[in-house]
Amino acid sequence: MRQIRILVDSFADEDAFNAQMTSARDIMSRLDPTRFHVSTFSLGTPDARLLRRPETRLIQLPRRRQTFRILKEFIWGKHDILFYLKASPASTLYMSLRPKRFDKRIVIGTVEGRSDARNEPTIKPEQIRIWERTILRSDFLFSNSCSAKASLEKEYGLKSEVVPTGVDTKFFTPAWDRPASPRLRVLFVGSLRPFKGPQLLLRAASLFPTADFVIVGDGIMAPELEARVREERLANVQFARGLSTVALRDQYRQADVFLFPSRWEGSPKVILEAAACGLPVIARKDYQPETVVDGQTGYLGTSDEELLDRLGKLMASPELLRDMGRASRAYIERFDWDLITRRWEEIFLRLAAQRARVERS
């Protein structure tokens, strides 16, 4: 069988913590090197897993004029599939200039959130236009959840196939044997933007003064949240920013509950990571996250009051907390990156075979 050559529109850099880029590296590092040759871009120190992987080409980008170098690879690179297309200047140029009649390579775009971005004030109209001109023009679209798929079809009438986001269950593991603490620890991880709902952690901290609340992330709401903590004298709230992957895992392992009040998501990686570390997850029902089983691995709520009520219920029962945490870990193992990558391999082989049949006919 001829090896399939894949160009991944992402960065191999170990310190590129963007959720899409970490997902791309997780997939690339697991692709079977006997079947798939992988090329991707690099600015700094590459992920060690990609350095070790055979049949991997790391394209070093200059600090300046990166668009031209990336576009050159898109147009003249020897690849069969362009995967994980980003909404960037290079992809905008490529997708607008690409002559589909002559360019037989397959372009795969991924949709990892809701498609009604025009309803979210923190997303600029220009960002939406670039996304529409790049990702949505892909030959094939894949959504990371059923809600993302439904939103894409509702907003744009476009079909997509669902492939979930994965998690490294060998890296994100529970610390079942850590010493018990008299104070429960409630964790939030995410960008500090209004739709993510980090402000609910402050309200919860006021309602449950015997618990500690940790907010990991940065964003436009950081100054406002920190000011509120000072004004309301919430001594049980801590902030953390710029954590390495190992430090983030430590935060999950030290926590007892993961509270994620975001309203506008596809399939958040942080839920998978928290669950893999054995945490019950409390999240919104708005986007129906498939990574939480309501009443078994955590709770899904429709309002702030319901989320806080579920948090209080968990905090009042060590047995429920323990059982849900163990159920959360067991359930999330079906989303391990090894399993998800096998699905991507099947998709790459299927699409390449389809394209070959078309070219022969």
C-alpha positions in Angstrom: 0.0 0.0 0.0 1.3 3.4 -1.0 2.2 5.7 1.9 -0.2 8.6 2.3 1.5 12.0 2.7 -0.3 14.4 5.1 0.5 18.1 5.6 -0.8 19.2 8.9 -1.5 23.0 9.1 -0.3 23.4 12.7 2.9 23.9 14.7 5.0 21.1 16.2 6.4 23.4 18.9 6.2 21.9 22.4 5.2 25.3 23.9 2.3 25.9 21.5 -0.6 25.4 24.0 -3.5 26.4 21.7 -6.1 23.6 22.0 -6.2 22.9 18.3 -2.4 22.7 18.1 -2.1 20.3 21.0 -4.8 18.1 19.4 -2.9 18.2 16.1 0.3 17.1 17.8 -1.5 14.3 19.7 -2.9 12.9 16.4 0.4 13.3 14.4 2.5 11.6 17.0 0.2 8.5 17.0 -0.3 8.1 13.2 1.2 4.8 11.9 4.5 5.7 10.2 4.3 2.7 7.9 1.1 4.2 6.4 1.4 7.9 6.9 4.2 10.4 6.2 3.5 13.6 8.1 4.8 17.2 7.5 4.1 20.1 9.7 5.5 23.5 10.7 7.8 24.6 13.5 9.0 27.9 14.9 10.8 26.8 18.1 11.6 23.6 19.9 9.5 20.8 18.5 7.5 18.3 20.6 9.8 15.4 21.4 7.3 12.9 20.2 7.4 14.3 16.7 11.2 14.4 16.7 11.2 10.6 17.6 8.5 9.7 15.0 9.8 8.2 11.8 8.4 9.5 8.5 8.0 13.0 9.9 9.1 16.3 8.3 9.3 19.4 10.4 9.3 22.6 8.2 11.2 25.3 10.0 9.5 28.7 9.6 11.3 32.0 9.6 10.3 34.5 12.3 9.1 36.9 9.6 7.2 36.3 6.3 5.8 33.0 7.5 2.7 33.4 5.3 4.8 33.0 2.1 6.6 29.9 3.3 3.4 28.2 4.5 1.6 29.1 1.2 4.5 27.8 -0.8 4.2 24.4 1.0 0.4 24.4 0.4 0.8 24.9 -3.3 4.0 23.0 -4.2 4.3 20.6 -1.2 4.2 16.9 -2.1 1.2 15.8 0.0 -2.0 14.0 -0.6 -4.0 15.5 2.3 -4.0 18.9 3.9 -5.3 18.3 7.4 -6.4 20.6 10.2 -6.6 23.7 8.0 -6.3 26.9 10.1 -8.1 30.2 9.6 -4.9 32.1 8.7 -3.6 34.5 5.9 -1.9 31.6 4.2 -4.9 29.4 4.1 -7.1 32.3 3.0 -4.9 32.9 0.0 -4.6 29.2 -0.8 -8.3 28.5 -0.7 -9.1 31.6 -2.8 -6.5 30.7 -5.4 -6.9 26.9 -5.4 -8.0 25.5 -8.8 -10.0 22.5 -7.6 -10.0 21.1 -11.2 -6.2 20.7 -11.1 -5.5 20.5 -7.3 -6.4 16.9 -6.5 -5.2 17.0 -2.9 -7.8 16.6 -0.2 -8.4 19.5 2.2 -9.8 18.6 5.6 -11.2 21.2 7.9 -12.3 20.7 11.5 -15.1 22.5 13.4 -14.5 22.5 17.1 -17.1 24.9 18.4 -20.5 26.3 17.5 -20.9 28.1 14.2 -23.1 31.0 15.4 -19.9 33.0 16.1 -21.7 36.2 15.1 -23.7 36.0 18.3 -20.5 36.0 20.4 -19.4 39.7 20.9 -15.8 38.8 21.8 -15.2 37.3 18.3 -14.4 39.9 15.7 -16.3 39.9 12.4 -13.0 39.7 10.5 -12.2 36.4 12.3 -15.5 35.0 11.3 -15.0 36.0 7.6 -11.6 34.4 7.5 -13.0 31.2 9.1 -15.8 31.2 6.4 -13.2 31.6 3.6 -10.9 28.9 4.8 -12.3 26.1 7.0 -15.8 26.2 5.5 -14.4 25.8 2.0 -12.6 22.5 2.8 -13.4 19.5 0.8 -14.5 17.6 3.9 -15.6 18.9 7.3 -15.4 17.1 10.6 -17.0 18.3 13.8 -15.8 17.3 17.3 -19.3 16.9 18.7 -22.9 16.4 17.7 -23.7 19.9 18.9 -21.0 21.4 16.7 -22.3 19.3 13.8 -25.9 20.5 14.3 -24.8 24.1 14.7 -22.8 24.0 11.4 -25.7 22.6 9.6 -28.2 25.1 11.1 -26.0 28.2 10.4 -24.5 27.3 7.0 -26.3 24.2 5.7 -23.1 22.3 5.7 -22.7 18.6 6.5 -19.9 17.2 8.6 -18.9 13.9 10.2 -18.3 13.7 14.0 -14.9 12.7 15.3 -14.5 13.5 19.0 -11.6 15.4 20.6 -9.4 13.0 22.5 -7.3 13.0 25.7 -4.1 11.3 26.7 -5.3 9.0 29.5 -1.8 7.8 30.1 -0.6 11.4 30.9 -3.8 12.8 32.5 -4.3 10.3 35.4 -5.9 10.5 38.8 -4.0 10.9 42.1 -6.2 8.6 44.0 -3.7 8.2 46.8 -3.1 11.9 47.5 -3.6 12.9 51.2 -7.2 13.9 52.1 -7.7 17.6 52.7 -10.3 19.1 55.0 -11.1 21.7 52.4 -12.5 20.6 49.0 -10.9 22.1 45.9 -13.0 23.3 43.0 -11.2 23.9 39.7 -12.0 25.9 36.5 -9.7 25.9 33.5 -10.3 28.0 30.4 -10.0 31.4 28.9 -11.4 34.2 31.0 -14.1 35.4 28.7 -17.8 36.1 29.5 -19.2 33.1 27.7 -16.9 30.7 29.6 -18.6 31.8 32.9 -15.5 32.1 35.3 -17.5 34.7 37.2 -19.6 31.9 38.6 -16.6 30.6 40.5 -16.6 33.8 42.5 -20.2 33.4 43.4 -19.6 29.8 44.4 -16.7 30.9 46.5 -18.9 33.3 48.4 -21.6 30.6 48.9 -19.1 27.9 50.0 -16.5 29.6 52.1 -15.2 26.2 53.5 -14.0 25.2 50.0 -11.1 26.5 47.8 -11.7 27.7 44.2 -8.9 27.8 41.6 -9.2 29.6 38.3 -6.6 28.6 35.7 -6.4 30.7 32.6 -6.1 34.2 31.2 -8.2 36.6 29.1 -10.1 39.9 29.0 -11.9 39.3 32.2 -8.8 38.7 34.4 -8.5 42.3 35.8 -12.3 42.4 36.6 -12.2 39.0 38.3 -9.1 39.8 40.4 -10.7 43.2 41.4 -13.8 41.4 42.5 -11.9 39.0 44.6 -10.1 41.9 46.4 -13.3 43.9 46.9 -15.4 40.9 48.2 -12.4 39.6 50.2 -12.7 36.1 48.8 -9.7 34.6 50.5 -10.7 31.1 49.1 -10.1 32.1 45.4 -6.7 31.6 43.7 -5.6 32.4 40.1 -3.0 30.7 38.0 -1.7 31.6 34.5 0.7 30.3 32.0 1.0 26.8 33.3 3.0 24.1 31.6 1.2 20.9 30.7 2.7 19.2 33.7 1.7 22.0 36.0 -1.9 22.0 34.6 -2.1 18.2 35.2 -1.0 18.8 38.8 -3.9 21.3 39.2 -6.4 18.6 38.0 -4.9 16.1 40.4 -5.1 18.4 43.4 -8.7 19.2 42.7 -11.9 17.5 43.8 -14.5 18.9 41.4 -14.3 20.5 38.0 -16.8 23.3 37.5 -17.0 24.5 33.9 -19.9 27.0 33.4 -19.2 27.8 29.7 -22.3 28.2 27.5 -20.7 28.2 24.0 -18.6 25.1 23.2 -18.1 22.1 21.0 -16.3 19.5 23.0 -13.9 21.3 25.5 -10.6 19.5 26.0 -10.5 20.7 29.6 -13.5 18.5 30.4 -11.7 15.4 29.0 -8.5 16.3 30.9 -10.4 16.8 34.2 -12.4 13.6 33.8 -9.2 11.6 32.9 -7.8 12.9 36.2 -10.8 11.4 38.0 -12.8 14.6 38.7 -16.6 14.8 38.6 -17.5 17.5 36.0 -20.3 20.1 36.4 -21.1 21.7 33.0 -23.8 23.4 31.0 -26.5 21.4 29.2 -26.5 24.1 26.5 -24.1 22.3 24.2 -24.9 18.8 25.4 -21.3 17.7 26.1 -21.0 14.0 25.2 -18.0 13.8 27.7 -20.3 14.1 30.7 -23.0 11.6 31.6 -25.5 13.6 33.7 -26.0 12.0 37.1 -23.2 9.4 36.6 -19.9 11.2 35.9 -21.0 14.6 36.9 -23.9 16.9 36.3 -25.3 19.0 33.5 -27.3 22.1 34.4 -29.4 24.7 32.6 -28.8 27.7 34.9 -26.3 29.1 37.4 -28.6 28.1 40.2 -28.7 24.5 39.0 -24.9 24.3 38.7 -24.4 25.7 42.2 -27.0 23.3 43.6 -25.2 20.4 42.0 -21.9 21.6 43.4 -23.4 21.8 46.9 -24.8 18.3 46.5 -21.4 16.9 45.5 -19.6 18.8 48.3 -22.0 17.4 50.9 -21.3 13.8 50.0 -17.7 12.4 50.0 -19.1 9.0 48.8 -20.9 10.6 45.8 -17.8 12.7 45.0 -15.6 9.5 45.0 -18.0 7.4 43.0 -18.6 10.0 40.3 -14.9 10.7 40.0 -14.2 7.0 39.4 -17.1 6.8 36.9 -15.8 9.9 35.2 -12.3 8.4 34.7 -13.7 5.1 33.5 -16.1 6.7 31.0 -13.5 9.1 29.5 -11.2 6.2 28.6 -13.3 5.7 25.4 -12.0 9.1 24.2 -8.3 8.2 24.5 -6.2 9.7 21.7 -5.0 6.2 20.6 -8.6 5.3 19.8 -9.5 8.6 18.2 -6.3 8.5 16.1 -7.3 5.1 14.7 -10.5 6.7 13.5 -8.6 9.5 11.8 -6.4 6.9 10.1 -9.5 5.1 8.8 -10.8 8.4 7.5 -7.5 9.3 5.7 -7.4 5.9 4.1 -11.1 6.1 3.0 -10.8 9.6 1.5 -7.5 8.7 -0.3 -9.2 5.6 -1.8 -12.2 7.7 -2.9 -10.0 10.2 -4.5 -8.0 7.5 -6.3 -11.2 5.9 -7.7 -12.3 9.3 -9.0 -9.0 9.9 -10.7 -9.1 6.5 -12.4 -12.6 6.9 -13.7 
